[in-house]
Amino acid sequence: MTKVVVTKLKAGKPKAVAKTRVRTRAGQVMTVFTVGANNASFDDDLTRVFSDNVAAARRENARLFGSPDGGTALRGAKSAIHGARKK
């Protein structure tokens, strides 16, 4: 006699944004998002990936500097990098 197995099938549309975790040469783990260029929802997918990257950067800044915008430490470094103009 044949055994009958009943399970739920995961039906749905394929993911438009693929998320892959890779290692750099230094051994650090990075998350890489891949967006299909020929996809009909390319605009929305790219916007979603961009906003996810901004949110991750703000979380990291809040963890490091106590402020999502990087705090005064980054503002001082930015003016030193670009050279503050003197009047």
Phi and psi in degrees as GROMACS dihedral restraints (atoms count N, CA, C in turn):
[ dihedral_restraints ]
;  ai    aj    ak    al  type     phi  dphi    fc
    3     4     5     6     1   -87.9    20    10
    4     5     6     7     1   139.9    20    10
    6     7     8     9     1   -85.7    20    10
    7     8     9    10     1   131.5    20    10
    9    10    11    12     1  -100.1    20    10
   10    11    12    13     1   127.4    20    10
   12    13    14    15     1  -116.7    20    10
   13    14    15    16     1   128.3    20    10
   15    16    17    18     1  -114.2    20    10
   16    17    18    19     1   120.5    20    10
   18    19    20    21     1  -140.0    20    10
   19    20    21    22     1   164.4    20    10
   21    22    23    24     1   -84.8    20    10
   22    23    24    25     1   135.4    20    10
   24    25    26    27     1   -89.5    20    10
   25    26    27    28     1   138.6    20    10
   27    28    29    30     1   -86.3    20    10
   28    29    30    31     1    88.1    20    10
   30    31    32    33     1   -94.0    20    10
   31    32    33    34     1   150.1    20    10
   33    34    35    36     1   157.9    20    10
   34    35    36    37     1   176.4    20    10
   36    37    38    39     1   -79.4    20    10
   37    38    39    40     1   152.6    20    10
   39    40    41    42     1   -68.3    20    10
   40    41    42    43     1   152.8    20    10
   42    43    44    45     1   -69.6    20    10
   43    44    45    46     1   134.2    20    10
   45    46    47    48     1   -83.6    20    10
   46    47    48    49     1   -25.6    20    10
   48    49    50    51     1  -116.2    20    10
   49    50    51    52     1   118.6    20    10
   51    52    53    54     1   -94.1    20    10
   52    53    54    55     1   138.7    20    10
   54    55    56    57     1  -115.9    20    10
   55    56    57    58     1   121.5    20    10
   57    58    59    60     1  -128.1    20    10
   58    59    60    61     1   138.6    20    10
   60    61    62    63     1  -104.0    20    10
   61    62    63    64     1   125.7    20    10
   63    64    65    66     1  -128.7    20    10
   64    65    66    67     1   162.9    20    10
   66    67    68    69     1  -104.8    20    10
   67    68    69    70     1   139.5    20    10
   69    70    71    72     1   -82.0    20    10
   70    71    72    73     1   176.3    20    10
   72    73    74    75     1   -64.3    20    10
   73    74    75    76     1   -27.1    20    10
   75    76    77    78     1   -80.5    20    10
   76    77    78    79     1    -6.1    20    10
   78    79    80    81     1    93.9    20    10
   79    80    81    82     1     2.5    20    10
   81    82    83    84     1   -80.2    20    10
   82    83    84    85     1   147.1    20    10
   84    85    86    87     1   -91.0    20    10
   85    86    87    88     1   130.3    20    10
   87    88    89    90     1  -123.7    20    10
   88    89    90    91     1   151.2    20    10
   90    91    92    93     1  -102.3    20    10
   91    92    93    94     1   127.1    20    10
   93    94    95    96     1  -115.4    20    10
   94    95    96    97     1   127.9    20    10
   96    97    98    99     1  -101.6    20    10
   97    98    99   100     1   133.4    20    10
   99   100   101   102     1  -116.0    20    10
  100   101   102   103     1   126.4    20    10
  102   103   104   105     1  -112.7    20    10
  103   104   105   106     1   131.6    20    10
  105   106   107   108     1   -73.4    20    10
  106   107   108   109     1   122.1    20    10
  108   109   110   111     1   -71.5    20    10
  109   110   111   112     1   -26.8    20    10
  111   112   113   114     1   -94.6    20    10
  112   113   114   115     1    10.4    20    10
  114   115   116   117     1   -77.6    20    10
  115   116   117   118     1   144.9    20    10
  117   118   119   120     1   -66.8    20    10
  118   119   120   121     1   -27.5    20    10
  120   121   122   123     1  -103.6    20    10
  121   122   123   124     1    35.3    20    10
  123   124   125   126     1   -57.5    20    10
  124   125   126   127     1   -42.3    20    10
  126   127   128   129     1   -58.2    20    10
  127   128   129   130     1   -50.2    20    10
  129   130   131   132     1   -66.0    20    10
  130   131   132   133     1   -38.7    20    10
  132   133   134   135     1   -65.4    20    10
  133   134   135   136     1   -44.0    20    10
  135   136   137   138     1   -66.3    20    10
  136   137   138   139     1   -39.3    20    10
  138   139   140   141     1   -63.4    20    10
  139   140   141   142     1   -41.0    20    10
  141   142   143   144     1   -64.7    20    10
  142   143   144   145     1   -44.3    20    10
  144   145   146   147     1   -64.5    20    10
  145   146   147   148     1   -41.9    20    10
  147   148   149   150     1   -62.6    20    10
  148   149   150   151     1   -46.7    20    10
  150   151   152   153     1   -66.9    20    10
  151   152   153   154     1   -33.0    20    10
  153   154   155   156     1   -65.7    20    10
  154   155   156   157     1   -40.2    20    10
  156   157   158   159     1   -66.0    20    10
  157   158   159   160     1   -40.6    20    10
  159   160   161   162     1   -64.4    20    10
  160   161   162   163     1   -42.5    20    10
  162   163   164   165     1   -63.0    20    10
  163   164   165   166     1   -40.6    20    10
  165   166   167   168     1   -65.4    20    10
  166   167   168   169     1   -41.0    20    10
  168   169   170   171     1   -65.3    20    10
  169   170   171   172     1   -38.5    20    10
  171   172   173   174     1   -68.0    20    10
  172   173   174   175     1   -38.8    20    10
  174   175   176   177     1   -62.3    20    10
  175   176   177   178     1   -42.5    20    10
  177   178   179   180     1   -65.1    20    10
  178   179   180   181     1   -41.8    20    10
  180   181   182   183     1   -64.0    20    10
  181   182   183   184     1   -40.7    20    10
  183   184   185   186     1   -64.2    20    10
  184   185   186   187     1   -36.9    20    10
  186   187   188   189     1   -68.9    20    10
  187   188   189   190     1   -41.6    20    10
  189   190   191   192     1   -80.4    20    10
  190   191   192   193     1   -42.2    20    10
  192   193   194   195     1  -114.6    20    10
  193   194   195   196     1    -6.7    20    10
  195   196   197   198     1    82.5    20    10
  196   197   198   199     1     5.4    20    10
  198   199   200   201     1  -146.4    20    10
  199   200   201   202     1   137.8    20    10
  201   202   203   204     1   -62.7    20    10
  202   203   204   205     1   -26.6    20    10
  204   205   206   207     1   -89.0    20    10
  205   206   207   208     1     3.5    20    10
  207   208   209   210     1    97.4    20    10
  208   209   210   211     1   -10.3    20    10
  210   211   212   213     1    70.8    20    10
  211   212   213   214     1  -169.4    20    10
  213   214   215   216     1   -74.2    20    10
  214   215   216   217     1   -21.0    20    10
  216   217   218   219     1   -62.6    20    10
  217   218   219   220     1   -40.3    20    10
  219   220   221   222     1   -76.1    20    10
  220   221   222   223     1   -34.8    20    10
  222   223   224   225     1   -63.7    20    10
  223   224   225   226     1   -40.6    20    10
  225   226   227   228     1   -66.4    20    10
  226   227   228   229     1   -39.0    20    10
  228   229   230   231     1   -68.3    20    10
  229   230   231   232     1   -36.2    20    10
  231   232   233   234     1   -65.5    20    10
  232   233   234   235     1   -43.8    20    10
  234   235   236   237     1   -68.5    20    10
  235   236   237   238     1   -30.3    20    10
  237   238   239   240     1   -72.2    20    10
  238   239   240   241     1   -34.9    20    10
  240   241   242   243     1   -70.1    20    10
  241   242   243   244     1   -46.7    20    10
  243   244   245   246     1   -86.6    20    10
  244   245   246   247     1    -9.1    20    10
  246   247   248   249     1    79.2    20    10
  247   248   249   250     1   109.6    20    10
  249   250   251   252     1   -72.5    20    10
  250   251   252   253     1   133.6    20    10
  252   253   254   255     1   -80.6    20    10
  253   254   255   256     1   138.7    20    10
  255   256   257   258     1  -102.2    20    10
  256   257   258   259     1   139.6    20    10
